[in-house]
Amino acid sequence: MKTIGVVANCTKVKAAEVLARLQVKADVLGIQLLPEPETAALMRLEARGSAREVLGQVDVVLVLGGDGTMLRACRELDGRDVPVMGVNLGSLGFMTSVTEDKLEHALDCLLAGQYTTTLRSVMECAVTRDGKELAQYRALNDVVLTSVQSRVATLWMTVGGEEVGDFVCDGLVISTPTGSTGHSLSAGGPILMPSGRALVTSLICPHTLSTRPLVIPDDAVISVEVVHRSLGARLAVDGQVGQELKVGDSIQVRRSGQGVRLIHLPGYSYFSVLRQKLHWRGSNV
């Protein structure tokens, strides 16, 4: 772990201060830092290419920010098998498992090999129109379809080629286990363990009380079509990229063969994260 890529949320108030601390510690340990362009500008360094090019030259990626910054960094990796460690400068931080005050300790652990990793599944999403593929995306968290013009959409869904049904709703969330604590949870979906081999589909405000989230094996292909009774829909991938969908467009979602490895320091516990972030309380608290 001698070359570390750095991706920071440069809008955070503490970003410059934390990056300065990172540079000091890296110099002491003899670690080379390769920041992506926006981060390099804040550090007053010259970037060595685009974010995607920089992250192709490193042993590990260090993310300073929140879950949104983690999602951006993982997207720029584009399937490369490079582990990612997140330092939380945000508020939620389900994926950024290192607190800002442990930054220097985290670098010591990286250099000493004192850490564990979890492999998080990623979805591949293909957009098809008139039988032709328009675009492909990778999603670590979720793929969300929402109606347009404040009107409901009608979505037709199949799983593994088998018809599930058509649904009149405000939208649909297809989530990985990592993303199950995001929009899917807000839409009434279950929390999945990160190591789970499943995907979750959750409708947003369906026009029937009988519809419930579905937990689907992640080796099945989920297909969703915007049917003729709709005005269209909007596709959002990890809440950061996407496109408008027309009536007749469809998306196909499946588990990617390339996941993302997240780094955790000794003592990390997923349930501890849930207790803290979701404010769980019990008789022993």
N, C-alpha and C positions, 0 to 999 in steps of 0.2 A: 504494500500500500504506500508506494513512494510518490505517486502522482495522483493528485486529487482534483477532480473537477468541482467547481463551485457555482452553484445557482442560488441567487438570493432574491428575496422580494425587496427590491430597493426602495419601495415606498414606505417600508416600516421605519419608524422613528429611530430604532436602535440599530438599523442595518449597518450603517457606516462604522459605528463603534464596535459591533460584533465582528465585522470583517477585519478591522484593525487588530483586534485580539487574535483572530484566526491567523493573520499574517505573521504576528510575533511568535506564536506557538509553532507554526510551520517552520519558521526560520530556525528555531531552537532544535527542532526534531530533524531538520534536513529534508523536509517534505516539499515537493514542488506543487504549487497551486496553479491550476489552469481555470480561470473564471470565464464564464460565457460573456458575450459582449456587454450586456447591460451591467452585470456585476463588475466586470473589468473597469468600466467607466467610473463606477463609484469608488473602486480601489485605486484609480488613477494608473491603471495598467493597460497595456495594449492587448487586445483580444487576438487569439490565434485562430481566427475563423469564426464561422457561425456557431450557434449553440450546438447544433447537431454535429458539426465537425469537431468542436472542442471535446465533446463528451465521447467521441470515438477514439480519443487519445489517452484516456485515463484508466486508472485501476479501480477507482471508486468515485462515486458522486456524493458530495456533501451539499445538502439543501438547507438553506437558512430562510425560514418563513413559516408558512402554514401548509395545510393540506393542498390548497390550490397551487402553491409553488411546487410541491411534491408531484402533483399531477402533470404540471408543465414539464418538469425535468424528466419524468418517466416517458412522456410522449416524445421528447427530443431524443431519448435513447433509441427509440424506434426498434425495439426488440433485442438490442444488444445485451449480452449477459454481463452487465456491470452492476455490482451491488450499490444500493442507495441508502444513505443515512440522513435522516431529517432532524434538524435542530429547530425546535419550536419557537418562533417569534410571533406566532399568531394567537388565536383564542381557543379554537377547538383542538386541532392537532392530534387526530386519531392515528395518523401515519407518522408524524414527527415525534419519535419516541424519546428524543434527548432534549432535556430542558436547557435553556440558554446558559445557565450558570455551570453546566457540566461540559461545556464546549471543549475546554483544554483536556479534561479527563477523557472525553470521547476520542480525541486524537491519540492520546497515550494508548488507549485500548485498541484502536485500529492498528497502530504500529506493532503492538505486542500480540496481535491476533486474539485478543480477549473479547470476543463478541459472538453472537449467533445470527443466523439469517432465517427469514421465512420467505418461502416462494409464494408470491401472490399471483393468482390467475388473472389474465388479461383477455378481454373480448375483442374479436375482430368484427367489424361492422361494415358491410358492403351495401351501397345504395344502388338500386337498379331502376331504370326507367325504359319502358318499351323494349325490354329484353336486353338492354345494354347497361353495363356497369358504369356508373358515373363517378363514384368515389369510394375510397376505403379509409377506415379509421381504426385506431386502437383505443380501447377504453379500459382503464384500470378500475374506475369507479362504476360508471353507469352510462347507459344510452337512454335518452329521454325523448319521447315524441310528445309534442304539445299541440293543441288546436290553435288556429289562427283567427284573428278578427273577433276574439271573445265569443266564438261559437264552438259548439261541441264538434268533435270529430268522430267518424265511424272507422274503426280499425278492425281488420280481419287478421287473425293470428293462427298460425300453424306451428306445431312442434314436431320435429322429426318427420315432416310431411303429413302429419295427421292434423285434421282441422280441430282447433280448440273452440273457435266461435268468432262472431263479430260483436263488437262492443261500442256502444255510444258512450263517450266519455270526454273528459277534458285532456286526457293524455295517457301515456303509458311509460313506466320505468322498467328497464331491464338492467339488473344489477349483478355485479360480481359479489363474492363474499366480502371483499374489502369495501365495496360501495354499499353494503347492506345497512351501514349505519348512517347513510346519507339521505338522499331524496327518497329512496325506497322505504326507509324507516318512517319518514314523515308521511308517506302514503299508506302506512299501515302494514308494511312488510316485516318479516322476521329478521332477527340478527343471526347471521351465519358466522361460524368460526372461519378465520382466514384460510385455514387449510382445507376447508370444505370443497368438494368437487360438485358444485351446483351453481345454478343461476336462479335469480328470483325475478318474476314478472309481477308488477303491481300497477293496477289501473289508478288513474287520478280522477277522483270524483265520477265514478261510473254511474250511469242512470239506471241502476238496479242495485238493490241491497244484498242480493245473493252472490255477487261477484267477490271473490277473495284472491289474495296473492297466491301465486303458484311457485313451488320450488321444483326446479327442473334439472335433471342431470346435465352436466356441462358438456357432455359429448353429443348432445342433441342440437340440431340447428333450429333456431327460432326465427320464423319469418313473419313480418308484419306488413300489411298492405293498407294504404290509405284508399278507402273504397269510394264509390261514386257519390255517396250521399254526403261527402265531406266537402269543405271548401279548401282543404289542404292542411298541412301540418308543418311544424318546425322540428328539425332534428338537432339535438344538442348532445355532444359527446364529452363527458367529464365536465360539463358546464363551461367549456372553453372554446370548442370548435364545433362546426356543424353546418347546416344548410337548410334552405326552404325545401319542402316536399310538395309535389303536386298530386292531385288525384290520380290514382293508378300507380304511383311510385311504391316501391317496397324496399324494406331493409332485411338483410339476413345477418343474424348474429350467431357467432359460434365462439368457442374457447380457442384462443390462439395457442400455437405450439411454443411460443416464447412468452414466458411470464416476466415478472419483476422480482428481484431479490431485495428485500428490505433488511437493513442491519439493525440489530438491537444490542444494547450493552447488557452486561451481566445483571440479573435481577429483574429483567423486563417481564411483565405479565400482561397478557391481553385483557384478562378480566379486571386487573387493576385499572387499566385504561378505561374500560367500560364504567367501572364504579365511579371514577373521577369525572369523566366527561359527561356521563348521563345522570350524574348526581343520584346514584342509587343509594338508598338508605335502608338499614335493617336494625334489628334489635341490638346488634353488637356495635353500632356506630354512635 
